[in-house]
């Protein structure tokens, strides 16, 4: 069932690929375009070849992390930093090739950490370029809180699951900064509403006495991913048509197929949709730099 639903989502993604194909970026983004199209093809093949929900979730997460890592590398003007981002992307791909049947939980957490770092780098680039000092201060607070929480939970029995919850919550906050930076006041209220609703659901899940701790952590993680999904698709409105229209269709497909699935199936479908949205959105944000530069000459 998960396989069929994921393939249905990938079928919707064929529309989104047109965003990358149609772009006419500056000369500095030619290789970037090739990298994103290669990543798209690789991810589509993974979805069609794997029927295990946990493996699908991990592969989709890795693809989302790679999409934002490529964007982080492209917006960075420091050659050494750019090379480091590309090296991290290559390491994730190498681990996926050599350890496809290995420790899925470790790979999942490693990809989640990379996604956090890459999304933070892109957010930092945006708020710095636009001189959005209040958002820059928000980024510092998000990062300080995240590092503190990760340190506090590093040696606990369920540390990997706790880190998933911490990082996924931080990803919502980072993506909210990107939405507020790119979308301005028009999207800020909706972004804040998503954050509030996610926090309320997390509080309710945390108070449930009928769940053991590990199940509660899994539920909190799933709730955070729903909030992250809503935030990423909200970002699509900033890109405008046709991408915003195609992303809305993809979001509708997820909402139609997702309810009624098991937790593992839900995570797989959610990450599949997040990966598909991340590819064109990360590319769109990264290439804004090239288009802005070309407009000044």
QUIFENVEN-V275746 format. One record per pair of residues at least 12 apart in sequence whose C-alpha atoms are under 8 Angstrom apart, sorted by sequence separation. I is the first residue (numbers start at 1). J is the second residue. If there is no record, write none. Layout:
i:I j:J
i:I j:J
This chain:
i:21 j:33
i:73 j:85
i:124 j:136
i:179 j:191
i:236 j:248
i:258 j:270
i:20 j:33
i:46 j:59
i:72 j:85
i:73 j:86
i:150 j:163
i:205 j:219
i:206 j:220
i:233 j:247
i:70 j:85
i:124 j:139
i:176 j:191
i:205 j:220
i:233 j:248
i:254 j:269
i:20 j:36
i:43 j:59
i:69 j:85
i:70 j:86
i:123 j:139
i:150 j:166
i:176 j:192
i:254 j:270
i:20 j:37
i:43 j:60
i:69 j:86
i:149 j:166
i:202 j:220
i:233 j:251
i:69 j:88
i:70 j:89
i:92 j:111
i:120 j:139
i:176 j:195
i:254 j:273
i:17 j:37
i:43 j:63
i:69 j:89
i:146 j:166
i:146 j:167
i:202 j:223
i:173 j:195
i:201 j:223
i:202 j:224
i:251 j:273
i:17 j:40
i:66 j:89
i:172 j:195
i:250 j:273
i:39 j:63
i:146 j:170
i:198 j:223
i:66 j:92
i:198 j:224
i:143 j:170
i:39 j:67
i:142 j:170
i:198 j:227
i:62 j:92
i:247 j:277
i:36 j:67
i:142 j:173
i:142 j:174
i:195 j:227
i:194 j:227
i:10 j:44
i:139 j:174
i:194 j:230
i:10 j:47
i:194 j:231
i:243 j:280
i:32 j:70
i:139 j:177
i:138 j:177
i:7 j:47
i:191 j:231
i:6 j:47
i:7 j:48
i:222 j:263
i:229 j:270
i:32 j:74
i:135 j:177
i:225 j:267
i:232 j:274
i:239 j:281
i:191 j:234
i:3 j:47
i:222 j:266
i:226 j:270
i:229 j:273
i:233 j:277
i:3 j:48
i:29 j:74
i:69 j:114
i:222 j:267
i:225 j:270
i:229 j:274
i:232 j:277
i:236 j:281
i:239 j:284
i:58 j:104
i:62 j:108
i:65 j:111
i:69 j:115
i:72 j:118
i:135 j:181
i:232 j:278
i:235 j:281
i:3 j:50
i:61 j:108
i:65 j:112
i:68 j:115
i:71 j:118
i:72 j:119
i:75 j:122
i:187 j:234
i:3 j:51
i:2 j:51
i:3 j:52
i:55 j:104
i:58 j:107
i:62 j:111
i:65 j:114
i:66 j:115
i:69 j:118
i:72 j:121
i:76 j:125
i:132 j:181
i:2 j:52
i:3 j:53
i:54 j:104
i:58 j:108
i:61 j:111
i:62 j:112
i:65 j:115
i:68 j:118
i:69 j:119
i:72 j:122
i:75 j:125
i:2 j:53
i:61 j:112
i:64 j:115
i:68 j:119
i:71 j:122
i:109 j:160
i:116 j:167
i:123 j:174
i:112 j:164
i:119 j:171
i:123 j:175
i:126 j:178
i:165 j:217
i:172 j:224
i:179 j:231
i:183 j:235
i:58 j:111
i:65 j:118
i:161 j:214
i:168 j:221
i:175 j:228
i:182 j:235
i:68 j:122
i:109 j:163
i:113 j:167
i:116 j:170
i:120 j:174
i:123 j:177
i:127 j:181
i:183 j:237
i:105 j:160
i:109 j:164
i:112 j:167
i:116 j:171
i:119 j:174
i:123 j:178
i:126 j:181
i:162 j:217
i:165 j:220
i:169 j:224
i:172 j:227
i:176 j:231
i:179 j:234
i:183 j:238
i:112 j:168
i:119 j:175
i:122 j:178
i:126 j:182
i:158 j:214
i:161 j:217
i:165 j:221
i:168 j:224
i:172 j:228
i:175 j:231
i:179 j:235
i:182 j:238
i:161 j:218
i:164 j:221
i:168 j:225
i:171 j:228
i:175 j:232
i:178 j:235
i:165 j:224
i:172 j:231
i:179 j:238
i:168 j:228
i:60 j:268
i:67 j:275
i:54 j:264
i:57 j:267
i:58 j:268
i:61 j:271
i:64 j:274
i:68 j:278
i:53 j:264
i:57 j:268
i:60 j:271
i:61 j:272
i:64 j:275
i:67 j:278
i:68 j:279
i:71 j:282
i:75 j:286
i:53 j:265
i:56 j:268
i:57 j:269
i:60 j:272
i:63 j:275
i:64 j:276
i:67 j:279
i:71 j:283
i:74 j:286
i:57 j:270
i:58 j:271
i:61 j:274
i:53 j:267
i:54 j:268
i:57 j:271
i:60 j:274
i:61 j:275
i:64 j:278
i:68 j:282
i:71 j:285
i:72 j:286
i:75 j:289
i:53 j:268
i:57 j:272
i:60 j:275
i:64 j:279
i:67 j:282
i:71 j:286
i:56 j:272
i:67 j:283
i:19 j:242
i:19 j:243
i:16 j:243
i:16 j:246
i:15 j:246
i:16 j:247
i:12 j:249
i:13 j:250
i:12 j:250
i:40 j:279
i:9 j:250
i:12 j:253
i:36 j:279
i:9 j:253
i:9 j:254
i:36 j:283
i:33 j:283
i:5 j:257
i:29 j:287
i:16 j:276
i:20 j:280
i:16 j:277
i:19 j:280
i:26 j:287
i:29 j:290
i:6 j:268
i:10 j:272
i:25 j:287
i:28 j:290
i:2 j:265
i:6 j:269
i:9 j:272
i:13 j:276
i:17 j:280
i:20 j:283
i:27 j:290
i:5 j:269
i:9 j:273
i:16 j:280
i:20 j:284
i:26 j:290
i:25 j:290
i:26 j:291
i:2 j:268
i:6 j:272
i:10 j:276
i:25 j:291
i:2 j:269
i:26 j:294
